[in-house]
Amino acid sequence: MNNFKYLNSQFIISILFIFLFGTLSHFIYSLTGNLSFIGAFFPVNESIWEHLKLLLIPIISWWIFFYIFNKNKLSMDKDNCFFASIISLLSSMIFQLSVFYFYTGAFGLESFIIDILIFLFAIIFGQFIGLHIYKYSTGINYKISFFILIIIVLFFIYITFNSPHLPIFLDRNTGIYGL
């Protein structure tokens, strides 16, 4: 199997992995008895911001596993791989936020089915962009990429415990911001 076909098959697997892990992560906080440590990494409420965590850990995990399991098989460039993970993550999050705010704001709709489809298409979009970056970019030093990923995760943790009183951080079901 050539690298192109293999990468495309991994692209499909990545979408399934991230979608399933992200869906499961929606429930991890409550299933663990609302442990604050778990809430640092997984959604703690129904705010728009906390739903971005459905992408955060699953996408980072996928790219790390992808690199670990394929570094020898594909002679992977870790600079490209981890740079692609950042681009995939941020692209997915921007897509999810943009489309969610567009359909709810422009049309005044709210739909669980549409939210799930947005989540799925955000994953597809982000992984497509990430795969393109991996294939064609020169990337940045993987240490810089790791640093950026750590900053992103720490920012999410900080916001979970210190949520600004802005609509994106509000759980409209409970009126609570973060933890």
LINZI-V397373 format. One record per residue. N is the residue number from 0. RES is the residue in three letters. SS is DSSP state (H for helix, E for strand, - for the rest). BURIAL is + if it has 9 or more other C-alpha atoms within 8 Angstrom, else -. D_FIRST is the distance of its C-alpha to the first C-alpha in Angstrom with 2 decimals. Layout:
# LINZI-V397373
((N:RES:SS:BURIAL:D_FIRST) (N:RES:SS:BURIAL:D_FIRST))
This chain:
# LINZI-V397373
((0:MET:-:-:0.00) (1:ASN:-:-:3.78) (2:ASN:H:-:6.63) (3:PHE:H:-:8.28) (4:LYS:H:-:6.53) (5:TYR:H:+:6.47) (6:LEU:H:-:10.00) (7:ASN:H:-:11.06) (8:SER:H:-:10.48) (9:GLN:H:-:12.36) (10:PHE:H:+:14.90) (11:ILE:H:-:15.77) (12:ILE:H:-:16.09) (13:SER:H:+:18.21) (14:ILE:H:+:20.53) (15:LEU:H:-:21.17) (16:PHE:H:+:21.71) (17:ILE:H:+:24.06) (18:PHE:H:+:25.86) (19:LEU:H:-:26.57) (20:PHE:H:+:27.49) (21:GLY:H:+:29.56) (22:THR:H:+:31.31) (23:LEU:H:-:32.12) (24:SER:H:+:33.34) (25:HIS:H:+:35.93) (26:PHE:H:+:37.74) (27:ILE:H:+:37.24) (28:TYR:H:+:40.45) (29:SER:H:+:42.68) (30:LEU:H:-:41.08) (31:THR:-:-:41.90) (32:GLY:-:-:45.50) (33:ASN:-:+:45.25) (34:LEU:-:+:44.58) (35:SER:H:-:44.96) (36:PHE:H:-:42.26) (37:ILE:H:+:39.73) (38:GLY:H:+:41.19) (39:ALA:-:+:40.43) (40:PHE:-:+:36.71) (41:PHE:-:+:36.70) (42:PRO:-:+:38.84) (43:VAL:-:+:42.50) (44:ASN:-:-:43.82) (45:GLU:-:+:43.11) (46:SER:-:+:43.54) (47:ILE:H:+:41.14) (48:TRP:H:-:40.51) (49:GLU:H:+:39.72) (50:HIS:H:+:37.15) (51:LEU:-:+:35.16) (52:LYS:H:+:34.60) (53:LEU:H:+:32.40) (54:LEU:H:+:29.89) (55:LEU:H:+:30.94) (56:ILE:H:+:29.86) (57:PRO:H:+:26.86) (58:ILE:H:+:25.23) (59:ILE:H:+:26.14) (60:SER:H:-:24.91) (61:TRP:H:+:21.49) (62:TRP:H:+:20.96) (63:ILE:H:+:22.36) (64:PHE:H:-:20.19) (65:PHE:H:+:17.06) (66:TYR:H:+:18.12) (67:ILE:H:-:19.27) (68:PHE:H:-:16.24) (69:ASN:H:+:13.68) (70:LYS:-:+:15.99) (71:ASN:-:-:14.88) (72:LYS:-:-:11.12) (73:LEU:-:-:11.14) (74:SER:-:-:14.50) (75:MET:-:+:15.92) (76:ASP:-:-:19.21) (77:LYS:H:+:21.53) (78:ASP:H:+:23.95) (79:ASN:H:+:21.60) (80:CYS:H:+:20.35) (81:PHE:H:+:23.89) (82:PHE:H:+:25.32) (83:ALA:H:+:22.80) (84:SER:H:+:24.01) (85:ILE:H:+:27.55) (86:ILE:H:+:26.85) (87:SER:H:+:24.98) (88:LEU:H:+:27.91) (89:LEU:H:+:30.63) (90:SER:H:+:29.14) (91:SER:H:+:28.85) (92:MET:H:+:32.39) (93:ILE:H:-:33.89) (94:PHE:H:+:32.35) (95:GLN:H:+:33.66) (96:LEU:H:+:37.09) (97:SER:H:-:37.45) (98:VAL:H:+:36.59) (99:PHE:H:+:38.62) (100:TYR:H:+:41.65) (101:PHE:H:+:41.36) (102:TYR:H:+:41.39) (103:THR:H:+:44.00) (104:GLY:H:-:46.15) (105:ALA:H:-:46.04) (106:PHE:H:-:46.33) (107:GLY:-:-:47.93) (108:LEU:-:-:45.46) (109:GLU:-:-:44.08) (110:SER:-:-:41.55) (111:PHE:H:-:39.50) (112:ILE:H:-:36.98) (113:ILE:H:-:36.70) (114:ASP:H:+:36.35) (115:ILE:H:-:33.38) (116:LEU:H:-:31.75) (117:ILE:H:+:32.48) (118:PHE:H:+:30.87) (119:LEU:H:+:27.68) (120:PHE:H:-:27.63) (121:ALA:H:+:28.44) (122:ILE:H:+:25.34) (123:ILE:H:+:23.16) (124:PHE:H:+:24.99) (125:GLY:H:+:24.82) (126:GLN:H:+:21.14) (127:PHE:H:+:20.44) (128:ILE:H:+:22.78) (129:GLY:H:+:21.40) (130:LEU:H:+:17.80) (131:HIS:H:+:19.36) (132:ILE:H:+:21.47) (133:TYR:H:+:18.69) (134:LYS:H:-:16.77) (135:TYR:H:-:19.99) (136:SER:-:-:22.81) (137:THR:-:-:24.23) (138:GLY:-:+:25.31) (139:ILE:-:+:28.33) (140:ASN:-:-:28.94) (141:TYR:H:+:27.39) (142:LYS:H:-:30.92) (143:ILE:H:-:32.28) (144:SER:H:+:29.56) (145:PHE:H:+:30.42) (146:PHE:H:-:34.07) (147:ILE:H:+:33.60) (148:LEU:H:+:31.76) (149:ILE:H:-:34.60) (150:ILE:H:-:37.17) (151:ILE:H:-:35.66) (152:VAL:H:+:35.68) (153:LEU:H:-:39.21) (154:PHE:H:-:40.36) (155:PHE:H:+:39.26) (156:ILE:H:+:41.04) (157:TYR:H:+:44.14) (158:ILE:H:+:44.27) (159:THR:H:+:43.95) (160:PHE:H:+:47.13) (161:ASN:-:-:48.88) (162:SER:-:+:48.03) (163:PRO:-:-:50.00) (164:HIS:-:-:52.03) (165:LEU:-:-:50.03) (166:PRO:H:-:48.76) (167:ILE:H:-:45.04) (168:PHE:H:+:45.87) (169:LEU:E:+:48.22) (170:ASP:E:+:47.43) (171:ARG:-:-:49.41) (172:ASN:-:-:49.76) (173:THR:-:-:51.58) (174:GLY:-:-:52.78) (175:ILE:E:-:51.26) (176:TYR:E:+:49.35) (177:GLY:-:+:46.76) (178:LEU:-:+:48.07))
